[in-house]
Amino acid sequence: MNKLCHVAFIMDGNGRWGKKRGKGRNFGHLKGVETVKKIVGASIKSKIPIITFYVFSSENWERPKNEKNYIFKLINTYFTKEIKNIIKQGIKINILGELNKFSSDIKLTLKKSAKLTKKNKKIVVNLAINYGSKNEIIQALKKTKKNISIKNFERNLYTKNLPNPDILIRTGGYQRLSNFLLWQLAYTELFFLKKLWPDFTPKDLFKIINKYKKINRNYGKI
C-alpha cells in the first residue's frame, strides 16, 4: 500500500460553477473557499501531512480587474476571520510564490498567517499564490549557479523542504498542468475530474486516495 504524504489540487471551475447558476464568477469563487475548508478538514481526518492548493497563478493577472480584486478580498477576509480557528486546528500555512506584486494588506495578512501558524504540526497547507512553475525553475537555476545538480537545484525551489506530491487532483474537466509544480510532478499520480471545484467533496477525495493506494508505483523500474 502506497504511503501518502502530499496531495496537490488545481481548483478549476469556480467561475464556471457560479455562471451556470446565474450568479456570476465571483459567487463561484466564494463557494470554492467553502470547498477548500471541507477538503482541509477531510485531509486532517485522513492524516495527510501536506496539501497544496493552486490559488492564483502568475497568469491569472490577465483576468478582469473586478474578479482579481474579489479573489484578493476573499483571501484577506478569510484569514482575518479564520486565523484563530486555523491555529486551533493545528494547520501550518505556507506560501509558495512571489508576494511582491500584491498590495501591502494582502502581503501582511499572508505573512502574518504563516508566522502565527509556523509551529503547528497537524497539517501543512501550502498556498500557491502568484505562482508560476516556469518562473520558479528559472529563479532556482539562477540561485544554483555553477554547482548544478538535482539536489542543489531542488534546494532553491519554493518546495525545498517538502516532499513532491504523491497525488495531483485537478477538477473542472481539463487535463493539463497549467504551469503548476512542473518539476515536482515528475512522478506524481494525476487525477482529472469533470466536476467543478465547488462540487468536489471529501468523498471524492477519499475515493481518489483509495485508488492511489492500489497503484503500482515503480518509478521507471520493473
C-alpha atoms as one frame of an Amber mdcrd trajectory, in Angstrom:
protein
   0.000   0.000   0.000   1.427   3.362  -1.059   2.322   5.892   1.593   0.572
   9.235   1.160   2.492  12.348   2.198   1.388  15.151  -0.121  -1.722  15.915
  -2.210  -1.866  18.899  -4.594  -5.019  20.489  -6.012  -5.721  22.560  -9.111
  -9.064  24.060  -8.095 -10.544  24.669 -11.527 -14.138  25.578 -12.307 -15.173
  28.128  -9.679 -16.128  30.806 -12.201 -17.977  28.378 -14.467 -19.847  26.982
 -11.453 -21.098  30.455 -10.499 -22.080  31.357 -14.063 -24.006  28.092 -14.524
 -26.170  29.143 -11.583 -26.695  32.653 -12.921 -24.831  34.263 -10.026 -21.547
  35.211 -11.672 -17.960  34.050 -11.414 -17.297  35.703  -8.050 -20.064  33.672
  -6.404 -18.243  30.562  -7.632 -15.008  31.728  -6.011 -16.884  32.252  -2.727
 -18.227  28.697  -2.852 -14.759  27.469  -3.780 -13.435  28.722  -0.439 -16.046
  26.608   1.350 -14.786  23.569  -0.561 -11.211  24.350   0.493 -12.293  24.331
   4.152 -14.031  20.960   3.705 -11.017  19.426   1.960  -8.605  20.672   4.620
 -10.837  19.049   7.264 -11.023  15.811   5.276  -7.242  15.810   4.827  -6.739
  16.176   8.565  -9.178  13.296   9.096  -7.211  11.188   6.597  -3.936  12.153
   8.308  -2.441  13.611   5.132   0.534  15.645   6.361   0.800  18.085   3.426
  -1.660  19.539   0.922  -1.118  22.245  -1.705  -3.751  24.461  -3.335  -3.162
  26.352  -6.592  -4.834  29.596  -5.504  -3.662  32.223  -8.003  -1.272  31.665
 -10.890   1.194  34.107 -12.403  -1.062  34.040 -15.498  -4.213  34.922 -13.541
  -3.194  38.590 -13.528  -4.722  38.704 -17.033  -8.215  38.183 -15.591 -10.738
  41.062 -15.243  -9.896  43.563 -12.504 -13.133  43.053 -10.571 -12.549  39.287
 -10.418  -8.943  39.670  -9.234  -9.988  42.184  -6.574 -12.731  39.857  -5.358
 -10.303  36.937  -5.059  -7.844  39.107  -3.107 -10.660  40.308  -0.841 -11.687
  36.694  -0.220  -8.130  35.774   0.778  -7.827  38.777   3.100 -11.238  38.273
   4.716 -10.783  34.539   5.179  -7.504  34.762   7.045  -8.624  37.765   9.098
 -11.747  35.921  10.293 -10.441  32.358  10.464  -6.878  32.665  11.788  -7.829
  31.653  15.357  -9.661  28.583  14.078  -6.734  27.741  11.764  -4.338  27.840
  14.718  -6.732  25.777  16.853  -6.881  23.056  14.180  -3.084  22.768  14.102
  -2.802  23.984  10.496   0.516  25.397   9.302   0.137  27.887   6.440   2.961
  28.031   3.916   3.090  30.360   0.896   4.556  29.275  -2.462   5.070  32.138
  -4.912   6.028  35.791  -5.175   4.089  38.166  -2.922   5.789  41.381  -4.046
   3.113  42.110  -6.663   0.290  42.194  -4.110  -0.983  45.162  -2.107   0.527
  45.741   1.334  -2.590  44.495   3.173  -2.623  41.154   1.318   1.121  40.679
   1.868   0.741  41.492   5.562  -2.203  39.106   6.006  -0.437  36.189   4.304
   2.899  36.737   6.050   1.174  37.130   9.421  -0.846  33.929   8.876   2.311
  31.997   8.003   4.132  33.412  11.036   1.307  32.708  13.509   0.958  29.096
  12.330   4.606  28.165  11.785   4.760  25.905  14.871   1.590  23.971  14.009
   2.192  20.324  13.118  -1.120  18.614  12.323  -1.069  19.518   8.616   0.871
  21.812   6.271  -1.358  23.748   3.879   0.638  25.261   1.022  -0.994  28.098
  -0.880   0.465  28.671  -4.345  -0.220  32.383  -4.837   1.191  34.373  -7.754
   2.877  31.092  -8.556   4.266  30.013 -11.913   6.405  26.910 -12.218   8.477
  28.199 -15.132   9.439  31.308 -13.139  10.216  29.135 -10.108  12.532  26.923
 -12.178  14.374  29.896 -13.727  14.857  31.548 -10.325  16.077  28.297  -8.773
  18.510  27.790 -11.651  19.949  31.290 -11.179  20.424  30.659  -7.449  22.048
  27.268  -8.073  24.663  28.911 -10.344  27.696  26.703 -11.049  27.113  23.789
  -8.669  24.244  22.390 -10.696  22.836  19.063  -9.585  19.308  17.852  -8.933
  19.811  18.058  -5.183  21.299  21.573  -5.254  18.655  22.778  -7.698  15.800
  21.458  -5.546  17.193  23.333  -2.539  16.298  26.561  -4.342  12.698  25.712
  -5.245   9.756  27.082  -3.228   9.146  23.478  -2.149  12.700  22.941  -0.891
  11.622  21.463   2.467   8.683  19.468   1.128   8.285  16.016  -0.448   6.967
  16.058  -4.001   3.202  15.483  -4.363   2.095  11.857  -4.464  -1.245  12.871
  -5.979  -2.396  15.787  -8.120  -6.134  16.350  -8.382  -7.489  18.742 -11.000
 -11.200  19.497 -11.142 -13.034  21.262 -13.958 -12.670  18.830 -16.850  -9.359
  19.980 -18.335  -6.380  17.632 -18.453  -3.401  19.957 -18.196  -0.973  21.198
 -15.542  -1.287  24.943 -16.208   2.276  25.831 -15.150   1.845  24.199 -11.729
   4.690  22.335  -9.985   6.137  21.128 -13.300   9.378  19.909 -11.725   7.750
  18.440  -8.628   5.088  16.451 -10.513   7.554  14.260 -12.434   6.308  11.036
 -10.779   3.028  12.218  -9.302  -0.172  10.240  -9.911  -2.558  12.519 -11.837
  -6.335  12.523 -11.361  -8.529  14.690 -13.598 -12.183  15.157 -12.681 -15.036
  16.678 -14.698 -16.587  18.039 -11.504 -16.133  21.767 -10.947 -14.250  22.677
  -7.762 -17.274  23.802  -5.663 -18.839  20.358  -6.305 -15.718  18.459  -5.171
 -16.357  16.682  -1.873 -14.392  14.833   0.808 -15.995  11.644  -0.567 -14.334
  12.344  -3.938 -11.010  12.804  -2.164 -11.366   9.540  -0.240 -12.157   7.657
  -3.483  -9.002   9.002  -5.118  -6.902   8.121  -2.075  -8.198   4.544  -2.205
  -7.337   4.305  -5.920  -3.885   5.738  -5.255  -3.123   3.162  -2.581  -3.643
   0.353  -5.116  -1.408   1.836  -7.861   1.887   0.095  -8.582   4.414   2.956
  -8.359   7.674   1.627  -9.818   9.375   4.946 -10.758  10.720   3.539 -14.017
  11.727   0.211 -12.504  10.094  -3.129 -13.238
